[in-house]
Amino acid sequence: IFASGVVHEFTTGAVGPGVRELAFPVKDAEIGHMLEITPVIEKVSVKNPDGELLETKRAVSGGKLQVDFEARREGSHRVVLEIPEGVGAVQVVAREVR
């Protein structure tokens, strides 16, 4: 039995406004994957290493946007952020969780 919790974590960020694509690693496709984005912005998407858009589930809590997705394989994935006017910077924390 495996303990639950964060297995891998990677932090990155972008300056806005504008469209920004940030790479983040997926080391284990067999476990859960989530992005925590601060502050909450509306337009966020996730791409796999081939550039295909992945289905996401979103939730907002405590001023942060949580985006859950299923990574079907390891490799460098990308988060696409459409940072609106008035938002100077966005922080993204990518987590692999059990």
C-alpha positions as CSV (number, residue, x, y, z in Angstrom):
1,I,0.0,0.0,0.0
2,F,1.4,3.4,-1.0
3,A,1.1,6.5,1.2
4,S,-1.0,9.3,-0.3
5,G,0.5,12.7,-0.9
6,V,2.7,14.7,-3.3
7,V,5.2,12.6,-5.1
8,H,6.8,15.2,-7.4
9,E,6.4,19.0,-7.5
10,F,7.6,21.6,-10.0
11,T,7.0,25.4,-9.8
12,T,7.1,27.9,-12.6
13,G,5.6,31.2,-13.5
14,A,4.9,33.8,-16.2
15,V,4.6,37.5,-16.5
16,G,1.4,38.9,-18.0
17,P,-0.7,40.0,-19.7
18,G,-0.7,37.8,-22.8
19,V,-0.7,34.1,-23.8
20,R,2.1,32.1,-22.2
21,E,3.0,28.5,-22.6
22,L,5.0,26.9,-19.8
23,A,6.6,23.5,-19.8
24,F,6.4,21.2,-16.8
25,P,7.6,17.5,-16.4
26,V,5.4,14.5,-15.9
27,K,7.5,11.8,-14.4
28,D,4.8,9.1,-13.6
29,A,1.7,8.8,-15.8
30,E,0.2,6.2,-13.5
31,I,-0.7,8.6,-10.7
32,G,-2.8,11.8,-10.4
33,H,-1.8,15.1,-11.8
34,M,-2.8,18.7,-10.9
35,L,-1.8,22.2,-11.5
36,E,-2.3,24.9,-8.9
37,I,-2.5,28.4,-10.5
38,T,-2.3,31.7,-8.6
39,P,-4.1,34.0,-9.1
40,V,-7.2,32.4,-10.5
41,I,-7.5,33.1,-14.3
42,E,-10.2,31.9,-16.6
43,K,-8.4,30.6,-19.7
44,V,-6.1,27.7,-18.9
45,S,-5.4,24.6,-21.0
46,V,-3.0,21.6,-20.8
47,K,-1.2,20.0,-23.7
48,N,0.6,16.6,-23.8
49,P,4.1,16.2,-25.3
50,D,2.5,15.9,-28.8
51,G,0.7,19.2,-28.4
52,E,-2.8,17.6,-28.0
53,L,-5.2,19.3,-25.6
54,L,-6.1,17.2,-22.5
55,E,-9.4,17.2,-20.8
56,T,-9.3,19.0,-17.4
57,K,-11.4,19.4,-14.3
58,R,-11.3,22.8,-12.5
59,A,-12.0,23.9,-9.0
60,V,-11.4,27.2,-7.2
61,S,-10.3,27.3,-3.5
62,G,-8.7,30.0,-1.4
63,G,-7.8,32.3,-4.4
64,K,-6.2,29.4,-6.3
65,L,-7.3,27.5,-9.4
66,Q,-6.8,23.8,-9.2
67,V,-6.7,22.0,-12.6
68,D,-6.7,18.2,-12.6
69,F,-5.8,16.2,-15.7
70,E,-4.9,12.7,-16.8
71,A,-1.4,12.3,-18.2
72,R,-1.4,9.3,-20.4
73,R,2.4,9.3,-20.7
74,E,5.6,10.8,-19.2
75,G,7.3,13.7,-20.8
76,S,7.3,17.5,-21.1
77,H,3.7,18.7,-20.9
78,R,2.6,22.4,-21.3
79,V,0.2,24.6,-19.6
80,V,-1.3,27.5,-21.8
81,L,-2.2,30.6,-19.8
82,E,-4.2,33.5,-21.2
83,I,-3.2,36.1,-18.7
84,P,-5.7,39.0,-18.7
85,E,-5.0,42.7,-18.5
86,G,-4.4,43.7,-14.9
87,V,-2.7,40.5,-13.9
88,G,1.1,41.1,-13.6
89,A,2.3,37.5,-12.9
90,V,0.9,34.0,-12.5
91,Q,2.5,31.2,-10.5
92,V,2.0,27.5,-11.5
93,V,2.7,24.6,-9.3
94,A,2.6,21.2,-11.0
95,R,2.1,18.2,-8.7
96,E,2.0,14.4,-9.1
97,V,-0.1,12.9,-6.3
98,R,-1.0,9.5,-5.0
